[in-house]
Amino acid sequence: VLHEAGLDSLPGGGAEIFDAEVRAKICHDKVDGEGWLAIHKAAHQLGMHSNATMLYGHYETYEHRIDHMEKLRQLQDETKGFNTFIPLKFRNENNEMSHIAETSVIEDMKVYAVARLYLDNFPHIKAYWPMLGRHNAQLTLSFGVNDLDGTIDDTTKIYSMAGSEEQSPSLTTVQLVGLIQQVRREPVERDTLYNEIKNYKDVDVATLAVNPLYN
C-alpha cells in the first residue's frame, strides 16, 4: 500500500546482528533476523530499494559479524535491492550494556574494510559520522567507505545519549565537502537512490563558504 502511495525506498535500521542468541540479549523486542530479511526481500520484489545496517561492538563475535554480512550478501545476490551497507558502532552510555568496552578506532576501520571486501555486491558502504566523529569518519574513506551521512542538524538525540563522538551533530555542506576534499576524494551530492545531484570536485570550499545556501 505504501509503495503504491509513492514510497520507493526503506531505511536499514533494526538489523542489529541477525544471530538469534545475540538478538535475544540486545533487542528481544524487535523483529527477528529472518523477519527483517523477509521485509526487505518483499520490498525489493516490489521494485523498492533499501539499506542495511549492522550494530557491532557489543556481545557479538567475529563469526556473528560474518554471518550477518553473509545473509545480506545472499539476499543481495538474489534481489540486487540494497543500495548501501552501514556499520554502526555500539556506544555504551545510558544503556544496559554500559559495562561493555567500546571498540577501538583500529577495530572500527577493520569493520569497514572487511565489509567493503566481503560485500562486493553492495554498491556503497556508508559511515555515519555522528557515531564515529567527523575525523574518524573521514578516515573511513581510506578503508572502503564511499558515502558519508550526512548534513544533519542536532535534533537526533538517540546517538548523543548513547555517547557518540558528536554530541551536537551538525555539518554544513561546506564542512562536509571540505572533509572529503582533504583526503583527496571527490565530493558528490546525491539523492536517496544515489542519483547524482551535484559534483563538487572542482568547487573551491572558500567560494562555498561565502554562499549562505551552503552554511
C-alpha positions as CSV (number, residue, x, y, z in Angstrom):
1,V,0.0,0.0,0.0
2,L,2.8,2.4,0.9
3,H,4.6,1.6,-2.3
4,E,1.5,2.3,-4.3
5,A,1.2,5.7,-2.5
6,G,4.7,6.7,-3.5
7,L,7.2,5.1,-1.1
8,D,10.2,3.9,-3.1
9,S,12.9,3.1,-0.5
10,L,13.3,1.7,3.0
11,P,16.0,2.6,5.7
12,G,18.2,-0.2,7.1
13,G,17.7,0.2,10.8
14,G,16.8,-2.6,13.1
15,A,19.1,-5.2,11.6
16,E,21.5,-5.1,14.6
17,I,23.0,-8.6,14.5
18,F,21.0,-11.4,12.9
19,D,22.2,-14.2,15.3
20,A,19.2,-15.2,17.4
21,E,21.1,-15.6,20.7
22,V,22.8,-12.2,20.4
23,R,19.5,-10.7,19.3
24,A,17.7,-12.0,22.4
25,K,20.2,-10.1,24.5
26,I,20.3,-6.8,22.8
27,C,16.9,-6.3,21.0
28,H,14.4,-9.1,22.0
29,D,11.5,-6.7,21.3
30,K,12.4,-6.3,17.7
31,V,11.5,-8.4,14.7
32,D,13.9,-11.4,14.4
33,G,16.7,-11.6,11.8
34,E,14.6,-13.8,9.4
35,G,11.7,-11.3,9.6
36,W,14.0,-8.3,8.9
37,L,15.4,-10.1,5.8
38,A,11.9,-11.1,4.7
39,I,10.7,-7.5,4.9
40,H,13.5,-6.2,2.8
41,K,13.1,-9.0,0.3
42,A,9.5,-8.2,-0.1
43,A,10.3,-4.5,-0.7
44,H,12.9,-5.4,-3.3
45,Q,10.4,-7.6,-5.1
46,L,8.1,-4.6,-5.3
47,G,10.9,-2.7,-7.1
48,M,11.9,-0.7,-4.0
49,H,15.5,-0.2,-2.8
50,S,16.7,-0.3,0.8
51,N,19.7,0.0,3.0
52,A,21.2,-2.5,5.5
53,T,22.9,-1.9,8.9
54,M,25.0,-3.9,11.4
55,L,25.4,-2.9,15.0
56,Y,28.8,-4.1,16.1
57,G,31.0,-3.9,19.2
58,H,28.7,-5.5,21.9
59,Y,28.1,-9.2,22.6
60,E,28.8,-10.4,19.0
61,T,31.8,-12.2,17.8
62,Y,33.7,-12.0,14.5
63,E,31.7,-15.1,13.4
64,H,28.4,-13.3,14.1
65,R,29.5,-10.3,12.0
66,I,30.4,-12.5,9.1
67,D,27.2,-14.5,9.4
68,H,25.3,-11.2,9.3
69,M,27.1,-10.0,6.2
70,E,26.7,-13.4,4.5
71,K,22.9,-13.3,4.9
72,L,22.9,-9.8,3.4
73,R,25.2,-10.8,0.6
74,Q,22.9,-13.8,-0.3
75,L,19.8,-11.6,-0.4
76,Q,21.6,-9.0,-2.5
77,D,22.7,-11.7,-4.9
78,E,19.0,-12.7,-5.2
79,T,17.3,-9.3,-5.4
80,K,20.0,-6.6,-6.0
81,G,17.8,-4.3,-4.0
82,F,20.3,-2.9,-1.4
83,N,21.9,0.4,-2.0
84,T,24.3,0.6,0.9
85,F,25.6,-1.2,4.0
86,I,26.1,0.9,7.1
87,P,28.1,-0.5,10.0
88,L,27.0,1.2,13.3
89,K,29.4,1.4,16.2
90,F,27.9,0.4,19.6
91,R,28.1,3.3,22.1
92,N,27.9,2.3,25.8
93,E,26.4,5.3,27.6
94,N,23.0,5.4,29.2
95,N,22.0,1.8,28.3
96,E,22.0,-1.7,29.9
97,M,25.3,-2.6,28.1
98,S,27.4,0.2,29.6
99,H,29.8,-2.4,31.1
100,I,31.0,-3.4,27.6
101,A,34.1,-1.5,26.4
102,E,33.7,0.2,23.1
103,T,35.7,-0.8,20.0
104,S,38.9,1.0,19.2
105,V,39.3,3.1,16.1
106,I,41.6,0.4,14.6
107,E,38.8,-2.1,15.1
108,D,36.3,0.3,13.5
109,M,38.4,0.7,10.4
110,K,38.8,-3.1,10.1
111,V,35.0,-3.5,10.2
112,Y,34.6,-1.1,7.2
113,A,37.5,-2.7,5.3
114,V,36.1,-6.2,5.7
115,A,32.6,-5.0,4.8
116,R,33.9,-3.5,1.6
117,L,35.7,-6.7,0.6
118,Y,33.0,-9.1,1.7
119,L,30.0,-7.2,0.4
120,D,31.4,-6.7,-3.1
121,N,27.8,-6.9,-4.4
122,F,26.8,-3.8,-2.5
123,P,27.4,-0.6,-4.5
124,H,28.0,1.6,-1.4
125,I,29.5,1.4,2.1
126,K,28.4,4.2,4.4
127,A,29.9,5.8,7.5
128,Y,27.5,7.5,9.9
129,W,29.8,10.3,11.0
130,P,27.8,11.4,14.2
131,M,28.6,8.0,15.7
132,L,32.3,7.9,14.7
133,G,33.1,11.6,14.9
134,R,33.8,13.6,11.8
135,H,37.6,12.9,11.6
136,N,37.2,9.2,12.2
137,A,34.5,9.1,9.5
138,Q,36.9,11.0,7.2
139,L,39.4,8.2,7.9
140,T,37.0,5.5,6.8
141,L,37.2,7.0,3.3
142,S,40.6,5.2,3.1
143,F,39.1,1.9,4.4
144,G,36.4,1.2,1.8
145,V,33.7,3.8,2.6
146,N,32.4,5.9,-0.3
147,D,29.4,7.6,1.4
148,L,29.4,9.9,4.5
149,D,26.0,10.6,6.0
150,G,25.1,13.4,6.1
151,T,24.3,17.2,6.5
152,I,22.0,16.9,9.5
153,D,21.1,19.2,12.4
154,D,21.4,18.3,16.1
155,T,17.8,17.2,16.7
156,T,18.7,13.5,16.5
157,K,19.3,12.7,20.2
158,I,19.4,8.9,20.4
159,Y,23.1,8.7,19.3
160,S,24.2,11.6,21.5
161,M,22.5,10.0,24.5
162,A,24.5,6.8,23.9
163,G,27.8,8.6,23.9
164,S,28.5,9.3,20.3
165,E,31.6,11.4,19.3
166,E,29.4,14.2,18.1
167,Q,27.2,15.4,21.0
168,S,25.6,18.2,18.8
169,P,25.8,16.6,15.4
170,S,25.6,19.2,12.7
171,L,27.6,19.6,9.5
172,T,27.1,22.2,6.7
173,T,27.6,21.4,3.1
174,V,30.8,23.4,3.2
175,Q,32.2,21.4,6.1
176,L,31.3,18.1,4.6
177,V,32.8,19.0,1.2
178,G,35.9,20.2,3.0
179,L,36.3,16.9,4.9
180,I,36.1,14.9,1.7
181,Q,38.4,17.1,-0.3
182,Q,41.1,17.0,2.5
183,V,41.6,13.3,1.8
184,R,41.6,13.8,-2.0
185,R,38.2,12.3,-2.6
186,E,35.5,13.6,-4.9
187,P,32.5,15.1,-3.1
188,V,29.2,14.3,-4.8
189,E,25.8,15.3,-3.6
190,R,23.2,12.6,-4.2
191,D,19.6,11.7,-3.6
192,T,18.2,8.7,-1.7
193,L,18.6,6.4,-4.6
194,Y,22.2,7.6,-5.3
195,N,21.4,9.7,-8.3
196,E,23.9,12.5,-8.7
197,I,22.7,15.9,-7.9
198,K,25.9,18.0,-7.8
199,N,29.6,17.2,-8.2
200,Y,31.8,19.4,-6.0
201,K,35.1,18.1,-7.5
202,D,36.2,21.4,-8.8
203,V,34.4,23.6,-6.3
204,D,36.5,25.7,-4.0
205,V,35.4,25.4,-0.4
206,A,36.3,29.1,0.2
207,T,33.8,30.0,-2.6
208,L,31.1,27.9,-1.0
209,A,31.7,29.4,2.4
210,V,30.5,32.8,1.3
211,N,27.3,31.4,-0.1
212,P,24.6,31.3,2.7
213,L,22.9,28.4,0.9
214,Y,25.7,26.1,1.9
215,N,26.2,27.2,5.5
